Amino acid sequence: QAFFPSFLVALVVAAMNFLRRLRWSEVPKRKRQTTYVGLFITSVTWTCQNKFKECVEVVGNPADITSPITHFWVRLAFGRMRSRWYGSFTEAYLPVALRAPLYQLYGWRHGLNLDEVRYPLDSFQNFNDFFSRQLRDDARPIANVPRGLVSPADAKVLNLGTITSRGARIDQIKGASYSINSFLGQDPVETRMDEASSVHFVVLWLPNGAYHRTHAPCEVTFMQGRHFAGELFPMWPALLTRVSDIFAVNERVVLSGQWALGQMHFVAVGAQCIGSIFLDFDAKLKTNRLRDIAVHCGGDVSSKLFPDGVSLEAGEPVGGFRLGSTVVLVFDAPSSFQWRTAVGDTIQVGQPLGEAM
């Protein structure tokens, strides 16, 4: 028992001898002050890092995070408050005279076809309104795929595949993964409606310049919605290949229901500067709120049932983002289901995703 006090005394003596030989008092004052500040910041950061890891473990690690330390540093760099500041900036009122020129400049920068926009450019009072703009009815024709899916967004296909086992982890992009149970709040393999069916998924990433509204991928009836408060880490492909579990900790809204071939989960995932997710049929949904505690840090999942169901036809509006982000579909389909797109493809609302043959 006396070992540790003796060890600490020896450590202090050794440190004092080291400083004496170093002639610390002769070191310039500015350098000493810089060293003290650096040691203080290092100590505080180290303490916060370990407290975050402890918090995740104490609440049972509901997001199944494989490296809490890595997530602490990503969180330090891309905290939720930055997204709120950015959101406040994009909600600032723009004078009418500046609207069309600014939106045209943004459209030129991102290669947008502004002729598709339903309303005049000067009708959008701020950038958020423009980001979530509506298009003309004929801008996105909906393909006729009776036993299949169409794209719910203008997006790039990041990943697609089949979930074959319970408690599975699937790739965000090749190189990093996340728990599908933690992501959805349930295991889709256990809840599939037909044991003969397979569970498929597709990840669709919406770039900043894309059309930011989402649409039903098929004739579907949503029976439940769940809001997972969480982080707003970037959805950059370069980050998704290096840091696991981003999908399982980011803010998201999960809509669960049924389509012709079984269960259907439609997930809108927030990202850096894109904490605002909205649904056209639920005006009460509020995301990225100041006092919300992230689910992976012990916060509660907000759940809402739709007793009569929310029935939508393929291509009907679901909601959208106040910028761009990611949509994930997880659904039942028979083993004969074939994708009509591939990883890396760019696809628009209404174009075929896949079909059961």
N, C-alpha and C positions, 0 to 999 in steps of 0.2 A: 504493500500500500504506500510505502514511503518512496517507491521508485519514481512515480510521476512528479511529485514536488521537487525531488532531487534533480530529475531530468530537466525540469523547467528552469531551476536555478542555474544549472550548468549551461543551458541554452542562452539565458540572459547574459551570463558572464562571458560566454563566447561571443555574443553579439556586441557587447561593450568593448571587448578586446579588439574585435574587428574594426569597430568605429574609431577606436583610439589609434590603431595603426593607419587607418584611412585618413586620420586627421580631419574628421568631419567638420570641426569648427572652422577649418581653413577653406572649406568648400564655399564658393560664392553663394550669397544669400538667396539669389534668384533660383539657382539650381536646387538648393535645399528645399525651398518652398515648392518648386515643381515636383520634387520627389515626394514630399509629404502629401500633396494633392493627388498624385498618381497612386500612392499607397492607399489613400482613403477611398478613391474611386474603385480601385481593384477590390478592396475589402467589402465595400457595399455591394458591388456587382456580384462577387462570389457568394455573399450571403443571400441576395435575391435569387440567384440561380438555384441554390440549394433549397430555398423556401418554395420556389415554384415546383421543383421536382417533388418535394415533400407533399405539397398541396395535391398534385395529380395522384400521388400514391394513396394519400389519406382518403380521397373520395372514390377510390377503386379504379382509377384510370378508365373511365367509361368510353373514352375514344380509342382505347388500346394503343396508346402512343408508344412507339418502340424506343424513342430517344427524347425524353423530356428536356434534356440539356440543349439539344439542337433546337427544339421548339422555343426554348427560352430566348435564345439569341435571335431567332427569326422574329419572335414577338417584340424584342427590344428594337429591332430595325423597322418593323412594319406594324406598330401598335394601332389599335382601333381608333384612337383619338385623331391620328393623322387623316384617316378616312372621313371623320366627322368634319374636320377643318376643310378638307377638300370639298365635301358635300355642301358646306356653308358657302364656299366660294362659287360653286356651280349653280347655286340657287339664288345668287345675287341678281337683282333686277337689271336688265340691259335696256338702255334707251332704244327706242324704235329705230332710229337712224343707224344704229350700230349692228342691229341684229342680222340683217341679210348679209352684209359684208363679212362679218365674223363667221357666220355659218357657212358661207361659200368658201372662205379660206380653209375652214376645218374640212369641208367636203373635198376640196382640192387636195389637201394634205393626205387624206385617207382614201381617195379615189371613190367617193360616194356619187351615186346617181341621184341628184337632188330633184330630178323631174318625177321621181316616184313618190315624193312626199305629198301627203293628202292636203295639207294646209299651207298657206303662204309662209315663207320663212320669217317674215316680220311678226307673225302671230305667236311665236315662241318667246315667252317673256324672259327665260333664262336658259342656260346651257342644259340643265337637267330636262327641261321640257323638250328641247331639241334632241337630246340623246334618246329619249323614249318616244320619239315621233311615231305617228301612224303613217302607213303607206296607203296608196290608192288600192281599191279592191282588186284591180286587175294586175297589180305589181307582182304578186306571188301566186301564180296558178297552182292549184292543189292537184297532185297526181291521183289517179284512181287506182288504189291498191287495196282491194277488198279484204284480203287476209294478210295485210302487212302494215308497215308504218311509213309515214312521211316525216321529213325533218321538221322539228318544232322550232328551229331557229336558223338564222344565217350564221354559219359556224364552220370551224375546221374540225374534222374528226381526229381526236387525240388518241382514242383507244376504243376497241370493241372486242367482244368475246362472249364466252359462256362461263357461268359460275357452276361448278360441278360438285362442290362439297359444302357441308355445313361449316359455319365459322370461317369462311374463306377470306383470304386477303387477295385483293386484285390490284393490278398495276394502275397507277395514275398515268404514267408513261413508263416505258421500259426502264427499270432501274430503281424505282421506288413504288411502294404499295400502301394500301390502307385497308382497314377492316370494313367489309360491307355491312356487317351487323351494326357496328357503331355508326356508320354513315346513314343507314336507313332507320335505325332504331328497332330493327327486327331482322331475322334471318330469312331472306327470300326463298331459300331452298326449303326451309321448313314450312313456309306459308304458301307454297305453290299449290294451285287448285287441282292439279292432275299429276300424279306421280310419274306418268309417262312423259310429261313435258320437261323441257330444259329451261333454265333461267339464263336469259341473255342480258347484256348491258352494252351501252354505247355512251361515250363521253364526247360532248360537243362544246368546243371552246369558242366564245364570241369575242373577237378582237375589238379594240376600242372603236374602230370606225364602222363596225357592223350595225345593222338594224337590231335594236335592243329589245324588241318585244318577242314574246314566246307564244306558240300556238299548240293546239292539241295535235299529237302525232297520229291519231286515229280516232275512231268513234269510241269514246271512253266515258266512264262514270266514276268520278272521284267521290269517295265516301268519307275520307278523313284527310285533314291537313295538320302537319306538325312543324313547329318553328324551333330550330336548334340555334340558340344564341351562341356565338363563337367568335373566332378570330377573323381577320380580313387579310390573310396572307395573299401575296400576288399569285396569280395563276400562270406565271411565265413558264413555258415548257422547260427552260433551263433550270428553274428551281424545282419543278415537279419531278425531274429526273434525279435530284440529289437529296431531297428532304421527303421522307415518308410521312403519311398520315395527314397531309394538308387537307384533303377532302373531308376527313373525319373530324377536323377541329374547326373548319371555317363555318361562318354563318350560312344557314341554308334553310330552305322551306321544302318539305317533303309532302307531296300529294300522292295518296295511295287510293287505288280503286281497281276497277276491272275493265278489261277490253274483251274482244271476241274470243281470244285464246287463253285467257287467264288473268292473273294479277298484273297490274301496271303501277309502277312507281315513277313519278315525274319529279325530279329534284332540281331546284334552282339554287345554285351555289354562289354565294357572294365572294368578293375578292377585294384586293386593295382598292380603296376609293369607290367601291361598289357595294356598300353595305345595304343600300336601299333596294329591296325586292318588293314588288307589288303584285297583287292578284286582282284581275278585273271583277271577280265575283265575291271578293272579301275586302271591303274598304277598311275594315278594322285592323288588318294586319299591319304591324309596325316592326321594322327590323332595325338593327344597329342602334338600339336605344342606350342612353348613357348609363342607366342603372342595371341593365341586364348583366347577369353573371354567366360567363361562358359555361356551356354544359360540361365540358371536360374539366372544368375547375369546380364543379359542384352545383352549377345552376340547373334549373328545372327545364324540361322540354314542354313548350306550350302546345297543347293539343286541342283540336277542334273537330267535331263530327258534323257531317252534312247529312242530316236524317233522311232527306229526300234525294240525296245524291246531287252532284253537279254534273249534268250530262252535256257532253260537247261532241260535235262532229269534227272530223279531221279538218285541220286548218282553222278552226275557230279560236279566237283569242283566249289565252290563259292569263297572261300578265306580262311582266318584264322586269328589266333592271334600269337603274338610273345611270347606266353606262354599259359596259359589257362584262361578261363573266362566263359561267359554264352551266350547261344543262346536262344532266345525266338521266338516262332512261334505264330502268331495270324492269324486266317483264318476262312473263311466261310465253313460250312458243314451242311448238313441236320440234323434234330433231330435224325435220325437213326445212326449217327456217333458213333462208339464205340471205346474206347481206348483199345489197346492191350498191354499196359504197365501200371504201377502204380507208385505213389509217392514213392520214395526211391529206385526204380529199377536202376540198372546200365545197360546201353544200348550202343551198338556200331553203327557206321555208317552203314546204309543199313538195319538194323533190323526194323521190323514193329512198328510204333507208334500207328496207329489207322486206321480205315476203315469205310466208309459209307456202311451200309448193305442194 
